[in-house]
Amino acid sequence: MPREITQRELRNESGEIMRALDSGETFVITRNGVPVGELVPVQRRRFVPAKSVAAVFAGAPRIARRRFRRDLDAAVDQDTKPRA
């Protein structure tokens, strides 16, 4: 559950709040008791070894390139003329 903090707390205790965000804590910011925003930690990217990715896709079905291109062309309007 996110911790509620006031706009003033955000301003005055920004360093402490940033450290809490680093450790995964989420905050709801309030102004005059009304929620106005949410601070959530950014999801960090995870490194996935190339061998693992290759292993996952090794069992994937092959793509028929010409059929795939036809399907794309049918679904996407590629008219280069400007719209009126």
C-alpha positions as CSV (number, residue, x, y, z in Angstrom):
1,M,0.0,0.0,0.0
2,P,1.5,3.4,-1.0
3,R,2.4,5.8,1.7
4,E,0.6,9.1,1.7
5,I,2.7,12.3,1.9
6,T,1.9,15.9,1.5
7,Q,3.2,18.3,-1.1
8,R,5.2,20.0,1.7
9,E,6.7,16.7,2.8
10,L,7.8,16.0,-0.8
11,R,9.5,19.3,-0.9
12,N,11.2,19.2,2.5
13,E,12.1,15.5,2.6
14,S,12.9,14.9,-1.0
15,G,16.2,13.1,-0.2
16,E,14.6,10.7,2.2
17,I,11.8,10.1,-0.3
18,M,14.2,9.4,-3.1
19,R,16.0,6.8,-1.0
20,A,12.7,5.2,-0.2
21,L,11.9,5.1,-3.9
22,D,15.2,3.4,-4.6
23,S,14.2,0.7,-2.1
24,G,10.9,0.1,-3.8
25,E,8.5,2.2,-1.8
26,T,5.5,4.0,-3.5
27,F,4.0,7.3,-2.5
28,V,0.7,9.1,-3.0
29,I,1.2,12.9,-3.0
30,T,-1.7,15.0,-1.5
31,R,-2.5,18.7,-1.6
32,N,-5.0,19.9,0.9
33,G,-5.8,16.3,1.7
34,V,-6.7,15.4,-1.9
35,P,-4.5,12.9,-3.8
36,V,-2.9,14.6,-6.8
37,G,-0.2,12.2,-7.9
38,E,1.7,9.1,-7.3
39,L,5.5,8.4,-7.2
40,V,6.5,4.9,-8.1
41,P,9.9,3.4,-8.5
42,V,11.0,2.9,-12.1
43,Q,11.1,-0.8,-13.1
44,R,14.8,-1.6,-13.7
45,R,15.7,-3.4,-16.9
46,R,16.9,-6.9,-16.4
47,F,19.8,-8.3,-18.4
48,V,18.9,-11.5,-20.2
49,P,21.8,-13.4,-21.7
50,A,21.7,-13.8,-25.5
51,K,21.8,-17.6,-25.1
52,S,18.6,-17.6,-23.1
53,V,16.8,-15.5,-25.7
54,A,18.0,-17.7,-28.5
55,A,16.8,-20.8,-26.6
56,V,13.3,-19.3,-26.1
57,F,13.0,-18.4,-29.8
58,A,14.5,-21.7,-31.0
59,G,11.1,-23.4,-30.7
60,A,9.1,-20.6,-32.2
61,P,7.4,-21.3,-35.5
62,R,9.0,-20.0,-38.7
63,I,7.6,-16.9,-40.3
64,A,6.6,-17.1,-43.9
65,R,8.0,-13.7,-45.0
66,R,5.9,-13.1,-48.1
67,R,2.7,-14.0,-46.3
68,F,3.7,-11.8,-43.3
69,R,4.4,-8.9,-45.7
70,R,1.0,-9.4,-47.5
71,D,-0.8,-9.4,-44.1
72,L,1.0,-6.2,-43.1
73,D,0.2,-4.5,-46.4
74,A,-3.4,-5.4,-46.1
75,A,-3.6,-4.0,-42.5
76,V,-1.6,-0.8,-42.9
77,D,-2.5,2.1,-45.1
78,Q,0.7,3.0,-46.9
79,D,-0.7,5.8,-49.1
80,T,1.8,8.6,-49.1
81,K,-0.6,11.3,-50.3
82,P,-1.5,13.9,-47.6
83,R,-5.0,13.8,-46.3
84,A,-7.4,16.6,-47.1
